[in-house]
């Protein structure tokens, strides 16, 4: 099974609900008062289905005794819990928030000996062992539909670090 990690948020009025704060809400594409969760989805035999989620709590909203956890740390907790319950995870897929969090996401996935495919931004660098190669595909144009329904021309390319 492939596990897809992503976060989602919803706007929320007021400040009385636990975890609500002004923060980036991805599906709105802006900073807004709201609540954010880290989610794991399963993908198997062409079907995507929800598996587990955890609420993200900012440092400002912690209560006494709470420990602050980043979104990548929450994602690793979810993956470990899924493995403990018997899920056979072949690969983890995520966006650049997680792909650029080597110390608290990528390295944890590597320790769990799970394959992964993560996004990284074009200005993000990584170190490779000398014997590993980098394979780069050509840029490809695609039509991106934004959260607000507007279309944008975007470009994407695959860069494979190490073994394919």
C-alpha positions as CSV (number, residue, x, y, z in Angstrom):
1,X,0.0,0.0,0.0
2,X,1.1,3.6,-0.7
3,X,0.6,6.1,2.0
4,X,0.0,9.7,1.0
5,X,0.8,12.4,3.6
6,X,-0.7,15.9,3.4
7,X,-2.1,18.6,5.6
8,X,-5.4,20.3,5.2
9,X,-7.1,23.2,7.0
10,X,-10.4,25.0,7.4
11,X,-11.1,28.5,8.4
12,X,-12.7,29.0,11.8
13,X,-14.1,32.0,13.5
14,X,-13.2,32.8,17.1
15,X,-10.4,31.5,19.3
16,X,-12.2,29.2,21.7
17,X,-11.8,25.9,19.7
18,X,-8.6,24.1,20.5
19,X,-5.9,24.3,17.9
20,X,-7.4,27.4,16.1
21,X,-4.9,30.2,15.2
22,X,-4.0,32.5,12.3
23,X,-2.0,30.2,10.1
24,X,-1.6,29.1,6.5
25,X,-4.7,27.3,5.3
26,X,-3.7,25.4,2.1
27,X,-7.1,25.0,0.6
28,X,-7.7,28.7,1.0
29,X,-4.2,29.6,-0.3
30,X,-3.6,32.2,2.4
31,X,-3.1,32.9,6.1
32,X,-6.4,32.8,7.9
33,X,-7.8,32.0,11.3
34,X,-8.3,28.3,11.2
35,X,-7.5,24.7,12.1
36,X,-5.0,22.4,10.4
37,X,-4.6,18.6,10.5
38,X,-2.0,16.2,9.1
39,X,-3.6,13.4,7.2
40,X,-2.6,10.0,5.9
41,X,-4.5,8.5,2.9
42,X,-4.0,5.0,1.6
43,X,-3.8,4.2,-2.1
44,X,-4.3,0.6,-3.1
45,X,-5.5,-1.0,-6.4
46,X,-6.6,2.4,-7.8
47,X,-8.6,3.4,-4.7
48,X,-7.7,6.3,-2.3
49,X,-9.1,6.2,1.2
50,X,-8.5,8.1,4.5
51,X,-6.5,6.3,7.1
52,X,-5.6,8.6,10.0
53,X,-5.2,12.2,11.0
54,X,-3.7,14.3,13.8
55,X,-4.5,17.9,14.7
56,X,-1.6,20.4,14.4
57,X,-1.3,22.6,17.5
58,X,0.9,25.7,17.2
59,X,3.2,26.6,20.1
60,X,0.9,29.5,21.1
61,X,-2.0,27.0,21.6
62,X,-0.2,24.4,23.8
63,X,-1.6,23.6,27.1
64,X,0.4,22.7,30.2
65,X,2.0,19.3,29.7
66,X,1.6,19.4,25.9
67,X,4.7,18.9,23.7
68,X,5.0,20.9,20.5
69,X,5.2,18.7,17.4
70,X,5.8,19.9,13.8
71,X,3.7,18.7,10.9
72,X,6.5,16.4,9.7
73,X,6.8,14.9,13.3
74,X,3.0,14.3,13.4
75,X,3.2,12.6,10.0
76,X,6.0,10.2,11.3
77,X,3.8,9.4,14.3
78,X,1.0,8.5,12.0
79,X,3.2,6.3,9.8
80,X,4.6,4.5,12.9
81,X,1.1,3.9,14.3
82,X,-0.1,2.5,10.9
83,X,2.9,0.1,10.8
84,X,2.2,-1.0,14.4
85,X,-1.4,-1.9,13.5
86,X,-0.1,-4.1,10.7
87,X,-0.3,-1.9,7.6
88,X,2.2,-3.0,5.0
89,X,3.5,0.3,3.7
90,X,5.4,0.0,0.5
91,X,5.9,3.7,-0.1
92,X,5.2,7.1,1.4
93,X,4.4,10.0,-0.9
94,X,4.3,13.7,0.3
95,X,4.9,17.3,-0.8
96,X,7.8,19.6,-0.2
97,X,6.8,20.5,3.4
98,X,7.8,16.9,4.3
99,X,10.4,16.4,1.6
100,X,12.5,19.3,2.8
101,X,12.2,18.1,6.4
102,X,15.1,15.7,6.4
103,X,15.9,15.7,10.1
104,X,12.4,15.0,11.3
105,X,10.7,13.3,8.3
106,X,12.8,11.8,5.6
107,X,15.4,10.4,8.0
108,X,12.6,8.8,10.0
109,X,11.1,7.2,6.9
110,X,14.6,5.9,5.9
111,X,15.0,4.3,9.4
112,X,11.7,2.6,9.0
113,X,13.1,1.2,5.7
114,X,10.1,2.5,3.7
115,X,10.5,3.7,0.1
116,X,9.5,7.3,-0.4
117,X,8.8,9.9,-3.1
118,X,8.8,13.5,-1.8
119,X,8.6,16.9,-3.4
120,X,11.3,19.4,-3.0
121,X,11.5,23.0,-4.2
122,X,13.9,23.9,-7.0
123,X,16.1,25.9,-4.6
124,X,16.5,23.0,-2.1
125,X,19.8,21.0,-2.2
126,X,20.7,17.6,-0.9
127,X,23.9,15.7,-0.3
128,X,24.4,12.3,-2.0
129,X,27.0,9.6,-1.5
130,X,29.7,9.8,-4.3
131,X,28.5,6.6,-6.0
132,X,24.9,7.7,-6.3
133,X,23.8,9.4,-9.5
134,X,21.1,12.0,-10.3
135,X,18.7,11.4,-13.1
136,X,16.7,14.3,-14.5
137,X,13.7,14.2,-16.9
138,X,12.8,17.1,-19.2
139,X,10.5,19.8,-17.9
140,X,6.9,19.1,-18.8
141,X,4.0,21.7,-18.9
142,X,0.7,20.9,-17.2
143,X,-2.5,22.7,-16.5
144,X,-2.8,23.3,-12.8
145,X,-6.3,24.0,-11.4
146,X,-6.0,26.1,-8.2
147,X,-8.2,25.9,-5.1
148,X,-10.2,28.9,-6.4
149,X,-10.9,27.2,-9.8
150,X,-8.5,29.4,-11.8
151,X,-6.1,27.6,-14.2
152,X,-2.4,28.2,-14.3
153,X,0.3,26.9,-16.6
154,X,2.9,25.0,-14.5
155,X,6.0,23.0,-15.2
156,X,7.1,19.8,-13.5
157,X,10.1,17.4,-13.8
158,X,11.2,14.3,-12.1
159,X,14.6,14.3,-10.4
160,X,15.7,10.9,-9.1
161,X,18.4,10.9,-6.5
162,X,20.2,7.6,-6.0
163,X,18.7,4.3,-7.2
164,X,15.4,4.5,-9.2
